[in-house]
Amino acid sequence: MSKRTEQIKELLAPVVNDMGYELWGIEYLQGRGAVLRLFIDHEAGITVDDCVAVSHEVSGVLDVEDPIPGEYNLEVSSPGMDRPLFELSQFERYLGEQVQLKLLAPVAGKRKMMATLVAVDGDTLVVMLNGDTLRIPYSQVDRARLEPRFD
């Protein structure tokens, strides 16, 4: 997570939590048409009304604190079924599930893979890929998403 997204998370997590939601993660896409995307979660699920309410609350905080120079669009969303995984602790919730991983450097000759999450050992992900157990340092994970199951 970049320093800027970490600062934004520290700023907004208490607001989102006080509303009864979990701030699942943040994406900040810079450049022309910059986007600040917040993913919120709740055990009962997320509705459009939930996203509107959180957007309204955090907009006020962002306007006052102004952590992002220039213009950007704020999006508030549910993480969805193919939820991105932003923190090591989130992986622990989905042991036994399929995850899509994009790595910074190849592991077993692959930078992209879909594997079964077997364990989290310290700051290492243990995954099963084609019958092989791989140990992937979390620091090497660029992006990760849960692969939805429909059974």
PyMOL commands that place a pseudoatom at each C-alpha (Angstrom):
pseudoatom trace, name=CA, resn=MET, resi=1, chain=A, elem=C, hetatm=0, pos=[0.000, 0.000, 0.000]
pseudoatom trace, name=CA, resn=SER, resi=2, chain=A, elem=C, hetatm=0, pos=[1.393, 3.402, -0.929]
pseudoatom trace, name=CA, resn=LYS, resi=3, chain=A, elem=C, hetatm=0, pos=[2.098, 6.022, 1.689]
pseudoatom trace, name=CA, resn=ARG, resi=4, chain=A, elem=C, hetatm=0, pos=[-0.780, 8.160, 0.395]
pseudoatom trace, name=CA, resn=THR, resi=5, chain=A, elem=C, hetatm=0, pos=[-3.351, 5.345, 0.546]
pseudoatom trace, name=CA, resn=GLU, resi=6, chain=A, elem=C, hetatm=0, pos=[-2.110, 4.437, 4.029]
pseudoatom trace, name=CA, resn=GLN, resi=7, chain=A, elem=C, hetatm=0, pos=[-2.636, 8.039, 5.170]
pseudoatom trace, name=CA, resn=ILE, resi=8, chain=A, elem=C, hetatm=0, pos=[-6.106, 8.107, 3.623]
pseudoatom trace, name=CA, resn=LYS, resi=9, chain=A, elem=C, hetatm=0, pos=[-6.967, 4.821, 5.307]
pseudoatom trace, name=CA, resn=GLU, resi=10, chain=A, elem=C, hetatm=0, pos=[-5.872, 6.173, 8.702]
pseudoatom trace, name=CA, resn=LEU, resi=11, chain=A, elem=C, hetatm=0, pos=[-8.009, 9.253, 8.085]
pseudoatom trace, name=CA, resn=LEU, resi=12, chain=A, elem=C, hetatm=0, pos=[-11.164, 7.487, 6.858]
pseudoatom trace, name=CA, resn=ALA, resi=13, chain=A, elem=C, hetatm=0, pos=[-11.226, 4.129, 8.685]
pseudoatom trace, name=CA, resn=PRO, resi=14, chain=A, elem=C, hetatm=0, pos=[-12.535, 5.645, 11.952]
pseudoatom trace, name=CA, resn=VAL, resi=15, chain=A, elem=C, hetatm=0, pos=[-15.329, 7.440, 10.064]
pseudoatom trace, name=CA, resn=VAL, resi=16, chain=A, elem=C, hetatm=0, pos=[-16.368, 4.302, 8.184]
pseudoatom trace, name=CA, resn=ASN, resi=17, chain=A, elem=C, hetatm=0, pos=[-16.098, 2.134, 11.315]
pseudoatom trace, name=CA, resn=ASP, resi=18, chain=A, elem=C, hetatm=0, pos=[-18.196, 4.582, 13.337]
pseudoatom trace, name=CA, resn=MET, resi=19, chain=A, elem=C, hetatm=0, pos=[-20.926, 4.172, 10.714]
pseudoatom trace, name=CA, resn=GLY, resi=20, chain=A, elem=C, hetatm=0, pos=[-20.919, 0.407, 11.339]
pseudoatom trace, name=CA, resn=TYR, resi=21, chain=A, elem=C, hetatm=0, pos=[-18.957, -0.658, 8.255]
pseudoatom trace, name=CA, resn=GLU, resi=22, chain=A, elem=C, hetatm=0, pos=[-15.497, -2.053, 7.680]
pseudoatom trace, name=CA, resn=LEU, resi=23, chain=A, elem=C, hetatm=0, pos=[-13.139, -0.156, 5.393]
pseudoatom trace, name=CA, resn=TRP, resi=24, chain=A, elem=C, hetatm=0, pos=[-12.041, -3.195, 3.393]
pseudoatom trace, name=CA, resn=GLY, resi=25, chain=A, elem=C, hetatm=0, pos=[-9.522, -1.371, 1.236]
pseudoatom trace, name=CA, resn=ILE, resi=26, chain=A, elem=C, hetatm=0, pos=[-8.574, 1.682, -0.767]
pseudoatom trace, name=CA, resn=GLU, resi=27, chain=A, elem=C, hetatm=0, pos=[-7.377, 2.150, -4.337]
pseudoatom trace, name=CA, resn=TYR, resi=28, chain=A, elem=C, hetatm=0, pos=[-6.050, 5.478, -5.546]
pseudoatom trace, name=CA, resn=LEU, resi=29, chain=A, elem=C, hetatm=0, pos=[-5.596, 5.702, -9.297]
pseudoatom trace, name=CA, resn=GLN, resi=30, chain=A, elem=C, hetatm=0, pos=[-3.633, 8.798, -10.256]
pseudoatom trace, name=CA, resn=GLY, resi=31, chain=A, elem=C, hetatm=0, pos=[-3.453, 10.695, -13.490]
pseudoatom trace, name=CA, resn=ARG, resi=32, chain=A, elem=C, hetatm=0, pos=[-6.083, 12.234, -15.697]
pseudoatom trace, name=CA, resn=GLY, resi=33, chain=A, elem=C, hetatm=0, pos=[-9.448, 11.381, -14.235]
pseudoatom trace, name=CA, resn=ALA, resi=34, chain=A, elem=C, hetatm=0, pos=[-7.938, 10.334, -10.889]
pseudoatom trace, name=CA, resn=VAL, resi=35, chain=A, elem=C, hetatm=0, pos=[-10.114, 8.027, -8.768]
pseudoatom trace, name=CA, resn=LEU, resi=36, chain=A, elem=C, hetatm=0, pos=[-10.197, 7.358, -5.045]
pseudoatom trace, name=CA, resn=ARG, resi=37, chain=A, elem=C, hetatm=0, pos=[-12.060, 4.067, -4.603]
pseudoatom trace, name=CA, resn=LEU, resi=38, chain=A, elem=C, hetatm=0, pos=[-13.156, 2.902, -1.156]
pseudoatom trace, name=CA, resn=PHE, resi=39, chain=A, elem=C, hetatm=0, pos=[-14.336, -0.652, -0.593]
pseudoatom trace, name=CA, resn=ILE, resi=40, chain=A, elem=C, hetatm=0, pos=[-16.653, -1.051, 2.389]
pseudoatom trace, name=CA, resn=ASP, resi=41, chain=A, elem=C, hetatm=0, pos=[-18.006, -4.248, 3.891]
pseudoatom trace, name=CA, resn=HIS, resi=42, chain=A, elem=C, hetatm=0, pos=[-20.607, -5.346, 6.419]
pseudoatom trace, name=CA, resn=GLU, resi=43, chain=A, elem=C, hetatm=0, pos=[-21.685, -8.798, 7.574]
pseudoatom trace, name=CA, resn=ALA, resi=44, chain=A, elem=C, hetatm=0, pos=[-25.213, -8.120, 6.218]
pseudoatom trace, name=CA, resn=GLY, resi=45, chain=A, elem=C, hetatm=0, pos=[-23.820, -7.053, 2.835]
pseudoatom trace, name=CA, resn=ILE, resi=46, chain=A, elem=C, hetatm=0, pos=[-23.631, -3.641, 1.202]
pseudoatom trace, name=CA, resn=THR, resi=47, chain=A, elem=C, hetatm=0, pos=[-26.421, -1.776, -0.576]
pseudoatom trace, name=CA, resn=VAL, resi=48, chain=A, elem=C, hetatm=0, pos=[-26.342, 1.263, -2.824]
pseudoatom trace, name=CA, resn=ASP, resi=49, chain=A, elem=C, hetatm=0, pos=[-27.777, 3.286, 0.088]
pseudoatom trace, name=CA, resn=ASP, resi=50, chain=A, elem=C, hetatm=0, pos=[-24.825, 2.192, 2.243]
pseudoatom trace, name=CA, resn=CYS, resi=51, chain=A, elem=C, hetatm=0, pos=[-22.395, 3.411, -0.424]
pseudoatom trace, name=CA, resn=VAL, resi=52, chain=A, elem=C, hetatm=0, pos=[-24.224, 6.745, -0.716]
pseudoatom trace, name=CA, resn=ALA, resi=53, chain=A, elem=C, hetatm=0, pos=[-24.183, 7.268, 3.067]
pseudoatom trace, name=CA, resn=VAL, resi=54, chain=A, elem=C, hetatm=0, pos=[-20.460, 6.490, 3.365]
pseudoatom trace, name=CA, resn=SER, resi=55, chain=A, elem=C, hetatm=0, pos=[-19.666, 8.635, 0.326]
pseudoatom trace, name=CA, resn=HIS, resi=56, chain=A, elem=C, hetatm=0, pos=[-21.489, 11.576, 1.894]
pseudoatom trace, name=CA, resn=GLU, resi=57, chain=A, elem=C, hetatm=0, pos=[-19.677, 11.208, 5.237]
pseudoatom trace, name=CA, resn=VAL, resi=58, chain=A, elem=C, hetatm=0, pos=[-16.169, 10.722, 3.875]
pseudoatom trace, name=CA, resn=SER, resi=59, chain=A, elem=C, hetatm=0, pos=[-16.585, 13.511, 1.295]
pseudoatom trace, name=CA, resn=GLY, resi=60, chain=A, elem=C, hetatm=0, pos=[-16.880, 15.998, 4.147]
pseudoatom trace, name=CA, resn=VAL, resi=61, chain=A, elem=C, hetatm=0, pos=[-13.736, 14.647, 5.808]
pseudoatom trace, name=CA, resn=LEU, resi=62, chain=A, elem=C, hetatm=0, pos=[-11.824, 14.673, 2.518]
pseudoatom trace, name=CA, resn=ASP, resi=63, chain=A, elem=C, hetatm=0, pos=[-12.920, 18.248, 1.804]
pseudoatom trace, name=CA, resn=VAL, resi=64, chain=A, elem=C, hetatm=0, pos=[-11.710, 19.459, 5.203]
pseudoatom trace, name=CA, resn=GLU, resi=65, chain=A, elem=C, hetatm=0, pos=[-8.475, 17.427, 5.436]
pseudoatom trace, name=CA, resn=ASP, resi=66, chain=A, elem=C, hetatm=0, pos=[-7.638, 17.639, 1.693]
pseudoatom trace, name=CA, resn=PRO, resi=67, chain=A, elem=C, hetatm=0, pos=[-5.202, 14.671, 1.588]
pseudoatom trace, name=CA, resn=ILE, resi=68, chain=A, elem=C, hetatm=0, pos=[-5.197, 14.531, -2.225]
pseudoatom trace, name=CA, resn=PRO, resi=69, chain=A, elem=C, hetatm=0, pos=[-4.076, 17.533, -4.273]
pseudoatom trace, name=CA, resn=GLY, resi=70, chain=A, elem=C, hetatm=0, pos=[-6.059, 18.273, -7.396]
pseudoatom trace, name=CA, resn=GLU, resi=71, chain=A, elem=C, hetatm=0, pos=[-9.298, 16.816, -8.664]
pseudoatom trace, name=CA, resn=TYR, resi=72, chain=A, elem=C, hetatm=0, pos=[-10.396, 13.207, -8.318]
pseudoatom trace, name=CA, resn=ASN, resi=73, chain=A, elem=C, hetatm=0, pos=[-13.588, 11.178, -8.322]
pseudoatom trace, name=CA, resn=LEU, resi=74, chain=A, elem=C, hetatm=0, pos=[-14.665, 9.395, -5.146]
pseudoatom trace, name=CA, resn=GLU, resi=75, chain=A, elem=C, hetatm=0, pos=[-16.191, 5.939, -5.580]
pseudoatom trace, name=CA, resn=VAL, resi=76, chain=A, elem=C, hetatm=0, pos=[-17.566, 3.857, -2.713]
pseudoatom trace, name=CA, resn=SER, resi=77, chain=A, elem=C, hetatm=0, pos=[-18.269, 0.212, -3.428]
pseudoatom trace, name=CA, resn=SER, resi=78, chain=A, elem=C, hetatm=0, pos=[-18.723, -3.237, -1.991]
pseudoatom trace, name=CA, resn=PRO, resi=79, chain=A, elem=C, hetatm=0, pos=[-15.666, -5.459, -2.508]
pseudoatom trace, name=CA, resn=GLY, resi=80, chain=A, elem=C, hetatm=0, pos=[-17.981, -7.887, -4.325]
pseudoatom trace, name=CA, resn=MET, resi=81, chain=A, elem=C, hetatm=0, pos=[-17.638, -11.619, -4.764]
pseudoatom trace, name=CA, resn=ASP, resi=82, chain=A, elem=C, hetatm=0, pos=[-14.249, -11.297, -6.464]
pseudoatom trace, name=CA, resn=ARG, resi=83, chain=A, elem=C, hetatm=0, pos=[-13.056, -9.052, -3.669]
pseudoatom trace, name=CA, resn=PRO, resi=84, chain=A, elem=C, hetatm=0, pos=[-9.579, -7.631, -3.807]
pseudoatom trace, name=CA, resn=LEU, resi=85, chain=A, elem=C, hetatm=0, pos=[-7.411, -8.583, -0.859]
pseudoatom trace, name=CA, resn=PHE, resi=86, chain=A, elem=C, hetatm=0, pos=[-5.466, -5.630, 0.491]
pseudoatom trace, name=CA, resn=GLU, resi=87, chain=A, elem=C, hetatm=0, pos=[-3.919, -6.888, 3.735]
pseudoatom trace, name=CA, resn=LEU, resi=88, chain=A, elem=C, hetatm=0, pos=[-2.331, -10.100, 4.948]
pseudoatom trace, name=CA, resn=SER, resi=89, chain=A, elem=C, hetatm=0, pos=[-5.005, -10.490, 7.627]
pseudoatom trace, name=CA, resn=GLN, resi=90, chain=A, elem=C, hetatm=0, pos=[-7.680, -10.615, 4.914]
pseudoatom trace, name=CA, resn=PHE, resi=91, chain=A, elem=C, hetatm=0, pos=[-6.080, -13.717, 3.393]
pseudoatom trace, name=CA, resn=GLU, resi=92, chain=A, elem=C, hetatm=0, pos=[-6.544, -15.564, 6.690]
pseudoatom trace, name=CA, resn=ARG, resi=93, chain=A, elem=C, hetatm=0, pos=[-10.320, -15.254, 6.291]
pseudoatom trace, name=CA, resn=TYR, resi=94, chain=A, elem=C, hetatm=0, pos=[-10.267, -17.197, 3.015]
pseudoatom trace, name=CA, resn=LEU, resi=95, chain=A, elem=C, hetatm=0, pos=[-8.128, -20.275, 3.673]
pseudoatom trace, name=CA, resn=GLY, resi=96, chain=A, elem=C, hetatm=0, pos=[-9.111, -23.053, 1.291]
pseudoatom trace, name=CA, resn=GLU, resi=97, chain=A, elem=C, hetatm=0, pos=[-10.387, -20.608, -1.334]
pseudoatom trace, name=CA, resn=GLN, resi=98, chain=A, elem=C, hetatm=0, pos=[-9.057, -19.898, -4.812]
pseudoatom trace, name=CA, resn=VAL, resi=99, chain=A, elem=C, hetatm=0, pos=[-7.163, -16.624, -5.194]
pseudoatom trace, name=CA, resn=GLN, resi=100, chain=A, elem=C, hetatm=0, pos=[-5.882, -14.818, -8.260]
pseudoatom trace, name=CA, resn=LEU, resi=101, chain=A, elem=C, hetatm=0, pos=[-2.397, -13.475, -7.614]
pseudoatom trace, name=CA, resn=LYS, resi=102, chain=A, elem=C, hetatm=0, pos=[-0.294, -11.024, -9.593]
pseudoatom trace, name=CA, resn=LEU, resi=103, chain=A, elem=C, hetatm=0, pos=[3.266, -11.010, -8.284]
pseudoatom trace, name=CA, resn=LEU, resi=104, chain=A, elem=C, hetatm=0, pos=[6.072, -8.471, -8.507]
pseudoatom trace, name=CA, resn=ALA, resi=105, chain=A, elem=C, hetatm=0, pos=[8.579, -11.216, -9.337]
pseudoatom trace, name=CA, resn=PRO, resi=106, chain=A, elem=C, hetatm=0, pos=[8.021, -14.757, -10.621]
pseudoatom trace, name=CA, resn=VAL, resi=107, chain=A, elem=C, hetatm=0, pos=[7.524, -17.644, -8.211]
pseudoatom trace, name=CA, resn=ALA, resi=108, chain=A, elem=C, hetatm=0, pos=[7.835, -21.094, -9.817]
pseudoatom trace, name=CA, resn=GLY, resi=109, chain=A, elem=C, hetatm=0, pos=[8.216, -19.260, -13.132]
pseudoatom trace, name=CA, resn=LYS, resi=110, chain=A, elem=C, hetatm=0, pos=[4.875, -17.434, -12.872]
pseudoatom trace, name=CA, resn=ARG, resi=111, chain=A, elem=C, hetatm=0, pos=[3.931, -13.830, -12.132]
pseudoatom trace, name=CA, resn=LYS, resi=112, chain=A, elem=C, hetatm=0, pos=[0.193, -14.490, -12.532]
pseudoatom trace, name=CA, resn=MET, resi=113, chain=A, elem=C, hetatm=0, pos=[-1.544, -17.486, -11.044]
pseudoatom trace, name=CA, resn=MET, resi=114, chain=A, elem=C, hetatm=0, pos=[-4.773, -18.851, -9.674]
pseudoatom trace, name=CA, resn=ALA, resi=115, chain=A, elem=C, hetatm=0, pos=[-4.068, -21.030, -6.667]
pseudoatom trace, name=CA, resn=THR, resi=116, chain=A, elem=C, hetatm=0, pos=[-5.713, -22.420, -3.550]
pseudoatom trace, name=CA, resn=LEU, resi=117, chain=A, elem=C, hetatm=0, pos=[-4.825, -20.530, -0.398]
pseudoatom trace, name=CA, resn=VAL, resi=118, chain=A, elem=C, hetatm=0, pos=[-3.596, -23.135, 2.090]
pseudoatom trace, name=CA, resn=ALA, resi=119, chain=A, elem=C, hetatm=0, pos=[-2.167, -21.047, 4.932]
pseudoatom trace, name=CA, resn=VAL, resi=120, chain=A, elem=C, hetatm=0, pos=[-0.713, -17.748, 6.042]
pseudoatom trace, name=CA, resn=ASP, resi=121, chain=A, elem=C, hetatm=0, pos=[2.617, -18.395, 7.749]
pseudoatom trace, name=CA, resn=GLY, resi=122, chain=A, elem=C, hetatm=0, pos=[3.902, -15.159, 9.260]
pseudoatom trace, name=CA, resn=ASP, resi=123, chain=A, elem=C, hetatm=0, pos=[4.172, -12.853, 6.281]
pseudoatom trace, name=CA, resn=THR, resi=124, chain=A, elem=C, hetatm=0, pos=[4.189, -15.663, 3.723]
pseudoatom trace, name=CA, resn=LEU, resi=125, chain=A, elem=C, hetatm=0, pos=[1.255, -17.028, 1.747]
pseudoatom trace, name=CA, resn=VAL, resi=126, chain=A, elem=C, hetatm=0, pos=[1.221, -20.789, 1.310]
pseudoatom trace, name=CA, resn=VAL, resi=127, chain=A, elem=C, hetatm=0, pos=[-0.685, -21.799, -1.830]
pseudoatom trace, name=CA, resn=MET, resi=128, chain=A, elem=C, hetatm=0, pos=[-1.346, -24.975, -3.780]
pseudoatom trace, name=CA, resn=LEU, resi=129, chain=A, elem=C, hetatm=0, pos=[-0.829, -24.696, -7.546]
pseudoatom trace, name=CA, resn=ASN, resi=130, chain=A, elem=C, hetatm=0, pos=[-1.213, -27.753, -9.772]
pseudoatom trace, name=CA, resn=GLY, resi=131, chain=A, elem=C, hetatm=0, pos=[-0.396, -30.070, -6.873]
pseudoatom trace, name=CA, resn=ASP, resi=132, chain=A, elem=C, hetatm=0, pos=[2.687, -28.107, -5.801]
pseudoatom trace, name=CA, resn=THR, resi=133, chain=A, elem=C, hetatm=0, pos=[2.909, -26.156, -2.554]
pseudoatom trace, name=CA, resn=LEU, resi=134, chain=A, elem=C, hetatm=0, pos=[4.385, -22.710, -3.048]
pseudoatom trace, name=CA, resn=ARG, resi=135, chain=A, elem=C, hetatm=0, pos=[5.503, -20.199, -0.431]
pseudoatom trace, name=CA, resn=ILE, resi=136, chain=A, elem=C, hetatm=0, pos=[5.020, -16.621, -1.592]
pseudoatom trace, name=CA, resn=PRO, resi=137, chain=A, elem=C, hetatm=0, pos=[6.346, -13.727, 0.478]
pseudoatom trace, name=CA, resn=TYR, resi=138, chain=A, elem=C, hetatm=0, pos=[3.490, -11.262, 0.932]
pseudoatom trace, name=CA, resn=SER, resi=139, chain=A, elem=C, hetatm=0, pos=[5.889, -8.466, -0.050]
pseudoatom trace, name=CA, resn=GLN, resi=140, chain=A, elem=C, hetatm=0, pos=[5.933, -9.997, -3.567]
pseudoatom trace, name=CA, resn=VAL, resi=141, chain=A, elem=C, hetatm=0, pos=[2.147, -9.743, -4.038]
pseudoatom trace, name=CA, resn=ASP, resi=142, chain=A, elem=C, hetatm=0, pos=[1.231, -6.846, -6.312]
pseudoatom trace, name=CA, resn=ARG, resi=143, chain=A, elem=C, hetatm=0, pos=[-2.514, -7.608, -6.504]
pseudoatom trace, name=CA, resn=ALA, resi=144, chain=A, elem=C, hetatm=0, pos=[-4.753, -10.352, -5.169]
pseudoatom trace, name=CA, resn=ARG, resi=145, chain=A, elem=C, hetatm=0, pos=[-8.418, -11.184, -5.657]
pseudoatom trace, name=CA, resn=LEU, resi=146, chain=A, elem=C, hetatm=0, pos=[-10.694, -13.877, -4.375]
pseudoatom trace, name=CA, resn=GLU, resi=147, chain=A, elem=C, hetatm=0, pos=[-12.007, -16.139, -7.121]
pseudoatom trace, name=CA, resn=PRO, resi=148, chain=A, elem=C, hetatm=0, pos=[-15.802, -16.375, -6.696]
pseudoatom trace, name=CA, resn=ARG, resi=149, chain=A, elem=C, hetatm=0, pos=[-17.401, -19.799, -6.171]
pseudoatom trace, name=CA, resn=PHE, resi=150, chain=A, elem=C, hetatm=0, pos=[-20.871, -20.546, -7.416]
pseudoatom trace, name=CA, resn=ASP, resi=151, chain=A, elem=C, hetatm=0, pos=[-21.689, -23.841, -5.698]
for i in range(1, 151): cmd.bond("trace and resi %d" % i, "trace and resi %d" % (i + 1))
show_as sticks, trace
zoom trace
